[in-house]
């Protein structure tokens, strides 16, 4: 077959040049730069090489082993973001693998940053250039592990690799597939971001549901402290109380009405606040 980027092939060293060697299948000659040779070579011997495109778009060869070849899936690390173009990932060789912005969300804040990891496969653009392609679904599910019931309430870490309308999918470091609902996020994670979450539910199929929110008591403590500090910054009063509309609370504090009321209840129980005529006040002794 014709030589094509993305494949490993066995070629013959046909001649040496000032900057490396040329290897060939008998029809097409390909440059193997001296920095891409992992041992001393002699004309006439056969070598295993991986084919890729160099910075000039020419077919080139390397004896370095790539992390990802055609027909495979690999979790690659982002190394450079090109705004308006896409993201480059390290593939174990000198030439990084490009993932087009067409594979990524419109919101640049959700693009991977250097250090993030995503599952990729290889494809080609219309000009035959090697490209990365995001992988989801069955190729990930096939190799996932089933979480045991003992994972309930345990902390897990993993990489976000796919978004659904209702939330995001994560592959944990243990190999479990986790679902993170939009309501359980703290901010919107990036593609490939390595996050920490807590297991809320272990499904019969071995998948898990997770949350980035703290347990209720910790969340209540955090919300109460935030509202208390807000009151202090406003001189001890605010036009929000138990009966404030949920949308106003969400707009001001970015929490639900239920969480707001629980936080107020905690502060009232601690005798730090009081409510009068639609307002909340710090008690004078505080």
Beta strands, then each sheet from edge to edge (+ up, - down):
strand 1: 8-17
strand 2: 20-24
strand 3: 29-33
strand 4: 46-53
strand 5: 59-62
strand 6: 74-82
strand 7: 86-90
strand 8: 97-100
strand 9: 117-124
strand 10: 130-134
strand 11: 155-163
strand 12: 167-172
strand 13: 177-181
strand 14: 194-202
strand 15: 208-211
strand 16: 237-238
strand 17: 273-276
strand 18: 279-282
sheet 1: 1+ 2- 3+ 5+ 4- 1+
sheet 2: 8+ 7- 6+ 9- 10+
sheet 3: 11+ 12- 13+ 15+ 14- 11+
sheet 4: 16+ 18- 17+
end
